[in-house]
Every structure is written in C-alpha cells, then in structure tokens.
Amino acid sequence: MTTRLACRVLVLLPARDFDPSEVAITWETLLREGHTIAFATPDGLPAVADAIMLSGEGLDLWGQIPGLRKIKLLGLLLRANSAARRAYQRLQLDAAFLHPGTYFNLDVNEWDGLVLPGGHRPRGMRQFLEEPLLQNFVASFFDTGKPVGAICHGVLLAARSRSTRTGKSVLYGRKTTALTWKLERTAWSTMKYLGRWWDPGYYRTYTEQRGEAPGFRSVEAEVTRALRSSEDFCDVPTGFATVSGKPAACFATPHATHGPPG
C-alpha cells in the first residue's frame, strides 16, 4: 500500500476576480487529500472572487436593467455550479484564505507544490497575469522541478514566466493544455449576441488589436507561442483533468509530469 505524503501547497491569487470554481474546488480537493494549503495575494488581504460567476447576475440580455437583473436564464447556466458555490462558502471561512501571504515574501523553498488558478474578467486578472514578481517566482518554482498545476487562464502566467536557466518560457519543451480558443470564442460570442452585449469582452481577458488575426490574443494562442511546437498544446479529453469543467494543465516533459500534488 502506497503512503501519500502531505505537501505544503501554495495557491497564487489576484486581488479580485478569480474564478471561484477553480480555486474553491482545488482547495477542497487538496485538503481532502491531506495537504496543507496557503494563499498569496498582492497586498496580503483576502482575495475576492468574480461575483458574476457566483450569482450569474449580469450575464443575460437584460442584466444591465436594475429591476430585471435578478431574473437569470443564461446566468444560471454559466455561473459556478452548486458544488463550487458551496465550496466557496467554506473557503471564505478558512483561516489560510483569510490570512494570505503577499507576493513580496514568496520563497520557493517553503512549498512543495504550486497552483495557478484562473479567471477571465480583465479588471482583476490582467494585473495578476502581468505581475513580474509572480512571473519570476513561477519561473524559479519550475526550475526546482517541484509539481505545478494550473487551470484555465492560470496557464498564461506560466507561459509568461521565463526560466533563468534557459531564458525561455518555463513551458518550452513541455506539453500542456489551457483554455482553448474554441471555448473562449464560444463564451465571447454568447455574450455579444445572447447575453452581456454591453460588455462582450467580459470573457476575453485580452482582445485582438487592429490587424491581428482572430484569436491571436486568446489563451490558447499565447500559450502555444511559448511552446517549442504547436503540437505541444493538447486539448483535454472528455472527463480528464478538469476542475468543474475547466481545463486543468499538467506540464509534461520526457522525464516528468508536473501537475497538482496528490
């Protein structure tokens, strides 16, 4: 019988607008496996999830109208499911979540595993994905060979992190998945024509500039550009390595597979 070792796992979070499903379900799963979980935010204050993903309010065509926004159809389909919402309620009572560390005092030697969750709302996620302190820390963590797991947009943070040993993205030479352009485009189109029409970019953290091809700034496209070969980007087989339906990345090399510990 194999004995599982309890690991110290760090979850990096933005100040606001993280995806509640990706964080709460991951936290709950790792706790159930006996691991110790800690969090880090920019200012050492508890992070705040994307409220739209919790309530679903504001995703329907009429979501901008105060008297009608609580009537939800599309919002009920796209918000976090009941299991994720319950997990998030429990997460909000967790001492580690309420007292996170900061980006400024991260030390790779203190942790056995690292989790990079996602979210898509530009308001909060761009700062997280573009933070040099995090990119440097993630690069150093990869260079230790310790396990790293990422979900959805979290893979972008890994793609932007450059190894001090190679000068390339830490994903170069590895196989990975992430949010696919197909899924991102579907959510974007749904908002433009059937839902949050006044803010269609809600599901696009980055949108194309004039002259750029459709999907150039999608998660899949940017992650793929960081890889050695486009064939190293792998879609997720149905029922495999997902967190509440979100693509969860395992960074594979010829010698090892990096994924969530446990």
URLINFEN-V579238 format. One record per helix or strand of 2 or more residues. SS is the DSSP state (helix for helix, strand for strand). FROM is the first residue (numbers start at 1). LEN is the number of residues. If there is no record, write none. Layout:
SS&FROM&LEN / SS&FROM&LEN
//
This chain:
strand&8&5 / strand&16&3 / helix&20&13 / strand&36&6 / strand&48&2 / helix&51&5 / helix&74&5 / helix&82&10 / helix&95&4 / strand&101&2 / helix&103&3 / helix&108&3 / strand&113&4 / helix&122&9 / helix&132&13 / strand&147&5 / helix&154&6 / strand&175&2 / helix&181&14 / helix&197&7 / helix&219&8 / helix&230&3 / strand&242&2 / strand&246&7 / strand&257&2
//
